[in-house]
């Protein structure tokens, strides 16, 4: 019998959590768990897959580090469901996506987003059996990355991105802070910039440019 939390792969897939193993031998396996101060270590039953998921204090970023001795690539899926309550009421109506060379994000204009920064992993843009726009599972858009013997990537979840005054919305006050910090590709941050750069630099390339502004547009109700 099954306990009811199986995720499965292929056409039998029923759900997609974060850090879902796509190798059928591991997808529903019982990994050994060890806890650290700000991380959790998980090791597959055969010892060939090891992953450490770290959540540093004061952040909303899950940092994943994988080691893989299976002899092939390891594929991992992230189930992006920003603002489940809104998804239940409005489906995909409020969802937008934004991709950069090193990141992919799913945004809900009613609040919430999930962004995967690829790090040393690679994006699989056409994951198998994921359906139209990778949304064949309820209330979920699937994002798949992969790597070889060693790879790492980050998942940002409701980190307060662009909400510089921490009031729970993205409005004209936050826009003014963004404009103060806008410099352009590879440009030095302007001296008048006082907002935390981690909240404005969407693609984490150490500048504030139009790529970051495009991501800002997807998270606000302001009409430009």
C-alpha positions in Angstrom: 0.0 0.0 0.0 1.1 3.6 -0.5 0.9 6.3 2.2 -0.5 8.9 -0.1 2.3 11.3 -0.6 3.8 9.7 -3.8 4.9 12.1 -6.5 5.9 9.6 -9.2 7.3 10.5 -12.6 6.2 10.3 -16.3 2.5 10.1 -17.1 1.8 8.8 -13.6 3.1 11.9 -11.9 0.6 13.3 -9.4 2.3 16.2 -7.7 5.6 18.2 -7.8 7.2 19.5 -4.6 10.4 21.5 -4.5 13.6 19.4 -5.2 11.7 16.5 -6.7 14.0 13.8 -8.0 13.1 12.9 -11.6 15.0 9.6 -11.7 12.3 6.9 -11.1 14.6 5.1 -8.7 14.7 8.0 -6.4 11.5 10.0 -6.8 9.6 8.4 -3.9 12.6 6.8 -2.1 13.1 7.3 1.6 16.2 9.5 1.9 18.3 9.5 5.1 17.9 12.9 6.8 20.5 14.8 8.9 19.8 18.3 10.3 22.3 21.2 10.7 22.0 24.7 12.1 20.5 26.1 8.9 20.5 23.2 6.5 19.1 19.7 5.9 21.1 16.9 4.4 19.4 14.2 2.4 21.0 11.0 1.1 19.5 8.4 -1.2 19.2 4.8 0.0 22.1 3.7 -2.2 24.2 6.7 -1.2 24.6 7.9 -4.8 22.5 11.1 -4.5 23.3 13.6 -1.7 21.7 17.0 -1.4 22.1 19.8 1.1 19.3 22.4 1.3 20.3 25.5 3.2 18.1 28.3 4.3 20.3 31.1 5.7 18.9 33.3 8.5 17.0 36.3 7.2 16.5 35.1 3.7 13.8 33.4 1.6 16.3 31.6 -0.6 16.7 27.8 -0.5 20.3 27.0 -1.6 20.6 23.4 -3.0 24.0 21.6 -3.4 24.0 18.2 -5.1 26.5 15.4 -5.4 25.7 12.6 -7.8 27.6 9.4 -8.4 25.0 7.6 -10.5 27.2 8.1 -13.6 24.6 10.3 -15.5 22.8 13.6 -15.1 20.5 14.1 -12.2 17.2 15.9 -13.1 15.4 17.9 -10.4 12.0 19.6 -10.6 10.7 22.6 -8.7 6.9 22.9 -8.4 6.1 26.7 -8.5 2.8 27.6 -7.0 3.0 31.3 -6.1 -0.1 32.2 -4.0 -2.1 29.0 -3.9 -5.2 30.7 -2.7 -5.3 33.0 -5.7 -4.5 30.1 -8.0 -7.5 28.2 -6.7 -9.8 31.2 -7.5 -8.3 32.4 -10.7 -6.1 29.7 -12.2 -3.3 31.0 -14.3 -5.0 34.4 -15.0 -2.6 36.3 -12.8 0.5 34.4 -13.6 3.4 35.6 -15.7 6.9 34.2 -16.3 10.2 35.8 -16.8 13.4 34.1 -17.9 17.0 35.3 -17.9 20.1 33.5 -19.0 20.7 32.3 -15.4 17.3 32.3 -13.8 13.6 31.6 -14.4 10.7 33.0 -12.4 6.9 32.5 -12.0 5.1 35.6 -10.7 1.6 36.1 -9.5 0.3 39.7 -9.8 -1.9 39.1 -6.8 1.2 38.4 -4.7 3.9 35.8 -4.5 6.6 34.4 -6.8 9.0 31.6 -7.2 12.4 32.1 -8.9 15.0 29.5 -9.7 18.6 30.7 -10.2 20.5 28.1 -12.0 23.9 28.5 -10.5 26.0 25.6 -11.9 22.9 23.6 -12.9 21.2 23.9 -16.4 17.6 24.5 -17.3 15.7 21.8 -19.1 13.2 24.0 -21.0 11.1 21.1 -22.2 10.7 18.6 -19.4 9.0 15.3 -20.3 5.3 14.9 -19.6 4.9 18.4 -18.1 2.1 19.4 -20.4 1.2 22.8 -21.9 3.6 25.5 -20.5 4.7 22.8 -18.0 1.5 23.2 -16.1 -0.2 19.8 -16.3 -0.2 19.3 -12.5 -2.9 21.1 -10.4 -1.9 24.7 -9.3 1.7 24.1 -10.3 4.2 25.2 -13.0 7.1 22.8 -13.2 10.7 24.1 -13.6 13.4 21.4 -14.2 17.1 21.8 -13.8 19.8 19.2 -14.1 23.5 18.6 -13.5 26.3 16.0 -13.4 28.5 14.9 -10.6 28.2 18.2 -8.7 25.9 21.1 -9.2 24.1 23.8 -7.2 21.1 26.2 -7.7 18.9 28.5 -5.6 15.2 28.8 -5.2 13.8 32.2 -4.1 10.4 32.1 -2.6 8.6 35.3 -1.6 11.8 37.0 -0.6 10.3 40.5 -0.6 11.9 41.2 -3.9 11.2 44.8 -5.0 9.2 45.5 -1.7 11.9 48.0 -0.4 9.7 49.4 2.4 8.5 45.9 3.5 4.8 46.9 3.6 3.7 43.8 1.6 3.0 45.4 -1.8 5.0 46.6 -4.8 3.9 50.2 -5.3 5.1 53.7 -6.3 7.3 54.0 -3.2 9.2 50.9 -4.2 9.4 52.2 -7.8 11.1 55.4 -6.6 13.7 53.3 -4.8 14.2 51.3 -7.9 14.7 54.4 -10.0 17.3 55.7 -7.5 19.3 52.5 -8.0 18.9 52.0 -11.8 22.3 52.3 -13.5 22.3 50.0 -16.5 24.1 46.8 -17.5 27.4 46.4 -15.7 27.1 50.0 -14.4 28.2 51.1 -10.9 25.2 51.5 -8.5 24.3 55.2 -8.3 25.4 57.0 -5.1 21.8 58.0 -4.3 20.7 54.3 -4.0 19.8 53.5 -0.5 17.6 50.3 -0.9 19.0 46.8 -0.3 20.4 45.6 -3.6 19.3 42.0 -2.9 15.7 43.3 -3.2 16.3 45.0 -6.6 18.9 42.9 -8.5 16.5 40.2 -9.8 19.1 38.3 -11.9 21.8 38.7 -9.3 24.4 40.1 -11.7 25.5 43.0 -9.4 23.8 45.8 -11.4 20.3 47.2 -11.6 19.2 47.4 -15.2 16.3 46.9 -17.5 16.3 43.1 -17.0 15.6 43.8 -13.3 13.0 46.4 -14.3 11.1 43.9 -16.5 10.9 41.6 -13.5 9.6 44.5 -11.4 6.9 45.2 -13.9 5.6 41.6 -13.5 5.2 42.0 -9.8 3.3 45.3 -9.6 -0.2 46.6 -10.4 1.3 50.0 -11.6 0.6 50.7 -15.2 3.6 51.9 -17.2 
